[in-house]
Amino acid sequence: MPVPLELRSERLQLRRLTPDHLPDLIELDSDPEVMRYISGGAPNSREDYVDRLLPRMLAWDEHPFGFLAAYEAERFQGWFHLRPSVADASVLELGYRLRKAAWGRGLATEGARALIGHAFEQLRHPAVDACAHPDNAASIHVMVKCGMHSVGTFIHPRISLEVVRYMIGREAWPPACI
């Protein structure tokens, strides 16, 4: 049975992602700009979601973390996740994907800070990391605004791409306003 999980920030409501979000996820990934640094702009199909992606996203439902659909004024804006890191399973990993219409308004930082705060304040986890394509300056900027610092690069195991990795420890939370 899924563990209830809902987080709120000033403008966002983050709640467990469910199979009902499938149409929103497909629409989100249909934008080549959204997928630019993930797949070179190629969308994820309905079959990709049904066969691989949605089961992976729902796999964390019995934990006090996982994938969360992001809503602003009841409009789906994308998703955030907090799960064991692909770089080091002893660390929780932050991830996010937002609609292009949500970019540039601070929503990624707002949602990211809500999840990092949850990891440190409620879960008492020691560290959170995040990764991004090295050319994705906007995503890297969000990580820095959340107090994360660069800890190097690695080959992402799911997309066979070298990514940059950023991290923050609980002792550094909350960061000074950046």
Residue, then its C-alpha position, 0 to 999 in steps of 0.5 A: m500500500p502506498v505511503p501517503l506523501e504530499l508536500r506544499s511550497e508557496r506555489l506548488q502542491l506535490r503529491r504522489l504520482t499515480p497511473d492516472h498521471l500517464p496522459d500528463l507524463i506523455e504530454l510533458d515528454s512530447d516537448p522536444e525542449v523538455m527532452r533536449y538534455i535527456s534524450g536529445g529531444a526524442p519523446n517517451s511514448r505511451e509504450d515506454y511509460v507503460d512498459r518501463l517508466l511508470p513501473r519504475m516511477l511507482a516503485w517507491d510508493e511504499h517509501p516516505f519518498g518517491f515520484l511526486a506530481a507537481y501542481e500549481a493552481e491545480r495545473f500539472q506542471g511536471w514532476f519531482h522525485l526523491r529516491p536512492s541515487v543512481a550514483d550511490a544508493s546510500v544517498l537520496e537523489l533529487g530529480y525534476r522535469l517541468r513543462k516549458a511553460a513553468w521554466g524561469r519562474g523559480l518553480a524548479t527551485e521551489g519544488a527542489r527545496a521542498l524535497i530536500g527539506h523533506a529529506f533532511e527535516q522529516l527523513r533525517h537523511p544525511a545527504v541529497d544529490a542530483c545530476a544533470h547533463p553538463d550543458n543544462a545550465a538551468s538545471i545546474h543553476v537550480m542545484v546551486k540555488c539549493g546549496m548543492h556543490s559539484v562533486g564530479t561527473f559519472i556515466h548515468p547508468r540508464i542513459s549512458l551519458e556523462v552527467v555532472r553530480y551535485m550534492i548537499g549534506r544535512e549539516a549544510w541545510p538550509p543554505a543561505c539565500i542564493 
